[in-house]
Amino acid sequence: MQMEKIDCPYLLNGYESRRDYLEQLAEGYGVSQSVVFALASMLGETEDFDGLVHSVHEASEDMMLNDLDNDDL
């Protein structure tokens, strides 16, 4: 019996699908899914494990800074 080669990066990294990956990325960084899906759409699948992660991280930091600024009001 020959093993089937899996070349889906999402499955290889423990996710059920790209959607599952994006949802978990949003949850992990505390960013809304709509933000993550919009960024993913703009950047494309080739950036899912690099540029997208960086952009979501930046978005989460921006959200935290906005929360701190709003605390001063």
N, C-alpha and C positions, 0 to 999 in steps of 0.2 A: 504494500500500500504506500503510495507516494503522498508526501505531505504537500498540501496546497500552500503556495507562497502568498503571504499577505503583504500587500504593499500599500495599504491604506494607512496613512500616518495617524489617523484618529484611532483606529483599532489598535495599531502598534503601541500607542501611548495610553491605552486603557479606556478609551471613550467608545461609546456605541456608534457615534456618527459625528459629523462636523457640528450639527446643531447641538448635540450633547456637549461637545467640547466648548462651544461658544457660551452655552448656558452656564457651564461650570466655571468658565473664565470670569463671567460676570459676577457670579456668586462669590468666587474666591477673592475678587478685588472690591466687592461691595459697590459695583457699578451696575446701572440698570441694563437689562438685556437689550433694550432698544439702542443704547449707546454702543454696546459691543457689536450688535448686528450691523449698525450703520458703519462703524469703523471697519468691520470685516468686509463689508460690501465695497467700501472705497479702496481698501488696500489689496483685496483679492486673496485667494486661498494660498498663494505662495508665501504670504507674510504671516500666516496664522500662528506659527510658532516662534516668530521673531518680531517683526515690526508691529504686529497686532498686540502682542503681549506688552511691548514697550508703550504703545499708545494707550492701552487700557490702564496700565500702571500710572501713566501721566494723568489720565482722566481721573483716576481715584485720588491722586495727590491734589489735583485742582479742586475736587469736591471737598476734600478735607480742609484746604485753605479757605474755600468759600464758607464752610461751616464756622471756621474760626473767626472770619471777618464778620459774619452775621451775629456771632456771640457778643461782639463789641457794640451792637446797636442797642 
